[in-house]
Amino acid sequence: MWLMRAAYVVALGVVVAGLVHIGSLLGVPRVATQGPYERLARLDTEGRFALLPDTGDKVDLLPFRDPAFVTAACRYDLAKGPVVLRAELPATYGALTVHSRLGQPFYLLTDKAARDGRVEVKIFANEEQATAEEEAAPDDAPQLRIVSPTPTGFALVRLFTPGESAREGLRAIASRAGCSSPSGSKVNP
């Protein structure tokens, strides 16, 4: 009888510990004071993608980055209206990812989705804006429209580097990526 009670207490303890563990893992991004959005503020990301350094004191802005990729980042704020992201993605593999303020990716485009090696995405704050924009847009201007789950966030351009000799050329391509409002004024996060 006492063995059954002990087994019950142990099982209950394991279940409670598991729930606390899962809850803390899910809650940490919401209470973190230095999430990826805040860390990227150390770079000049106003209206353009800024290259993330491969060495130096700012190399840890986005931890666990793959060293085989050149990465550029842009923060956006939809309070002033929609934001247009433009990037060139070479055929060696390139990706444009859009993340919420907490760092969760919610949209990804690879070089396979690129038209003539380029992608263009317009990010809206809500579904109503995106629908109104789609109805008012001319037919000759196709553009991918997405709705952000948060009013602020960031986008990353990641370009695969097949060898060290290609790194500088890919860094130049990544630095030409754009992050601006449709009117042409720069985004100021």
C-alpha positions as CSV (number, residue, x, y, z in Angstrom):
1,M,0.0,0.0,0.0
2,W,2.8,2.4,0.9
3,L,4.5,1.6,-2.4
4,M,1.4,2.6,-4.4
5,R,1.3,6.0,-2.5
6,A,5.0,6.6,-3.1
7,A,4.6,5.8,-6.8
8,Y,1.6,8.2,-7.0
9,V,3.6,11.0,-5.3
10,V,6.6,10.4,-7.6
11,A,4.4,10.4,-10.7
12,L,2.6,13.5,-9.6
13,G,5.9,15.2,-8.9
14,V,7.2,14.3,-12.4
15,V,4.0,15.6,-14.0
16,V,4.1,18.9,-12.1
17,A,7.9,19.3,-12.8
18,G,7.2,18.7,-16.5
19,L,4.4,21.3,-16.6
20,V,6.6,23.9,-14.8
21,H,9.4,23.1,-17.3
22,I,7.2,23.5,-20.4
23,G,5.6,26.7,-18.9
24,S,9.0,28.3,-18.2
25,L,10.3,27.5,-21.7
26,L,7.2,29.0,-23.3
27,G,7.2,32.0,-21.0
28,V,10.9,33.0,-21.3
29,P,10.6,34.8,-24.7
30,R,7.8,37.0,-23.3
31,V,9.7,38.1,-20.2
32,A,13.2,38.4,-21.7
33,T,14.4,42.0,-21.7
34,Q,17.0,41.4,-24.4
35,G,15.2,39.5,-27.2
36,P,16.4,39.5,-30.8
37,Y,14.5,42.7,-31.7
38,E,16.2,44.6,-28.9
39,R,19.7,43.2,-29.6
40,L,19.4,44.1,-33.3
41,A,18.9,47.8,-32.2
42,R,22.6,47.9,-31.7
43,L,23.0,47.9,-35.5
44,D,22.1,50.7,-37.8
45,T,19.0,49.1,-39.4
46,E,17.0,52.2,-40.3
47,G,15.5,51.6,-43.8
48,R,18.0,49.0,-44.9
49,F,19.4,45.7,-44.0
50,A,22.5,45.8,-41.9
51,L,25.1,43.0,-42.2
52,L,25.6,41.0,-39.0
53,P,29.3,40.8,-38.2
54,D,31.2,37.5,-38.4
55,T,33.7,38.5,-35.7
56,G,34.0,41.1,-33.0
57,D,31.9,42.2,-30.0
58,K,28.6,42.2,-31.9
59,V,28.9,38.7,-33.3
60,D,26.4,37.4,-30.6
61,L,23.5,39.7,-31.7
62,L,21.7,36.6,-33.0
63,P,23.3,33.6,-31.3
64,F,23.6,30.2,-32.9
65,R,24.0,31.6,-36.4
66,D,25.4,29.2,-39.0
67,P,28.9,30.5,-40.0
68,A,28.3,29.2,-43.6
69,F,25.8,32.0,-44.1
70,V,26.0,35.7,-44.6
71,T,23.2,37.3,-42.6
72,A,21.7,40.8,-42.8
73,A,18.9,42.1,-40.5
74,C,16.3,44.9,-40.6
75,R,13.9,45.9,-37.8
76,Y,10.5,47.2,-38.8
77,D,7.7,49.1,-37.1
78,L,4.2,49.0,-38.7
79,A,2.9,51.9,-36.7
80,K,3.7,54.3,-39.6
81,G,2.3,52.0,-42.2
82,P,3.2,49.0,-44.2
83,V,6.9,48.0,-44.9
84,V,8.3,46.7,-48.2
85,L,11.2,44.2,-48.0
86,R,13.3,43.6,-51.2
87,A,16.2,41.2,-51.5
88,E,18.3,39.5,-54.1
89,L,18.6,35.8,-53.4
90,P,21.3,34.0,-55.4
91,A,20.7,30.5,-56.7
92,T,23.3,29.0,-54.3
93,Y,20.6,29.3,-51.6
94,G,19.2,32.4,-50.1
95,A,16.3,33.0,-47.8
96,L,14.3,36.0,-46.6
97,T,12.6,35.3,-43.2
98,V,10.2,37.6,-41.4
99,H,10.0,37.3,-37.6
100,S,7.7,38.7,-34.9
101,R,9.1,40.9,-32.2
102,L,9.7,37.9,-30.0
103,G,11.8,36.2,-32.6
104,Q,9.3,33.6,-33.9
105,P,9.5,33.3,-37.7
106,F,6.2,33.6,-39.4
107,Y,7.1,33.8,-43.1
108,L,9.9,32.5,-45.2
109,L,10.9,32.9,-48.9
110,T,13.8,31.1,-50.5
111,D,15.6,31.5,-53.8
112,K,13.2,29.0,-55.3
113,A,10.3,31.5,-54.9
114,A,12.3,34.4,-56.3
115,R,11.5,36.1,-59.6
116,D,14.7,36.8,-61.6
117,G,16.6,36.2,-58.4
118,R,14.7,38.8,-56.4
119,V,11.9,38.8,-53.8
120,E,9.6,41.6,-52.7
121,V,7.3,41.3,-49.7
122,K,4.9,44.0,-48.3
123,I,4.1,43.6,-44.6
124,F,0.9,44.9,-43.1
125,A,-0.3,45.4,-39.5
126,N,-3.7,43.9,-40.1
127,E,-5.8,42.0,-42.6
128,E,-8.0,45.0,-43.5
129,Q,-5.0,47.0,-44.7
130,A,-3.8,44.1,-46.8
131,T,-7.2,43.6,-48.4
132,A,-7.7,47.3,-49.1
133,E,-4.2,47.5,-50.7
134,E,-4.9,44.4,-52.8
135,E,-8.1,45.9,-54.2
136,A,-6.5,49.2,-55.0
137,A,-3.3,47.8,-56.5
138,P,-2.9,47.9,-60.3
139,D,-2.9,44.5,-62.0
140,D,0.6,45.0,-63.4
141,A,2.2,45.3,-60.0
142,P,2.1,41.8,-58.4
143,Q,3.4,41.8,-54.9
144,L,3.4,39.4,-52.0
145,R,1.4,40.8,-49.1
146,I,1.6,39.3,-45.6
147,V,0.1,40.4,-42.2
148,S,2.5,40.5,-39.2
149,P,1.3,39.0,-35.9
150,T,3.0,41.9,-34.0
151,P,3.3,45.6,-34.8
152,T,7.1,45.4,-34.7
153,G,9.5,42.7,-35.8
154,F,12.6,42.0,-37.9
155,A,13.5,40.4,-41.1
156,L,16.7,38.4,-42.0
157,V,18.3,37.8,-45.3
158,R,20.5,34.7,-45.2
159,L,22.8,33.8,-48.1
160,F,24.7,30.5,-48.2
161,T,28.4,30.9,-48.8
162,P,29.7,28.0,-50.8
163,G,33.3,29.1,-50.0
164,E,35.2,31.9,-48.3
165,S,36.0,33.4,-51.7
166,A,32.3,34.1,-52.3
167,R,31.7,35.7,-48.9
168,E,32.5,39.3,-49.8
169,G,30.4,39.2,-53.0
170,L,27.4,37.8,-50.9
171,R,28.0,40.4,-48.3
172,A,27.6,43.1,-51.0
173,I,24.4,41.4,-52.2
174,A,23.0,41.2,-48.7
175,S,23.8,44.9,-48.0
176,R,21.7,46.0,-51.0
177,A,18.5,44.5,-49.6
178,G,15.9,47.1,-48.8
179,C,13.5,47.6,-45.9
180,S,11.4,50.7,-46.4
181,S,7.9,52.1,-46.4
182,P,6.1,52.1,-49.8
183,S,6.4,55.8,-50.2
184,G,10.2,55.5,-50.1
185,S,10.8,57.0,-46.7
186,K,13.0,54.9,-44.5
187,V,11.6,52.8,-41.7
188,N,12.6,54.1,-38.2
189,P,12.2,51.3,-35.6
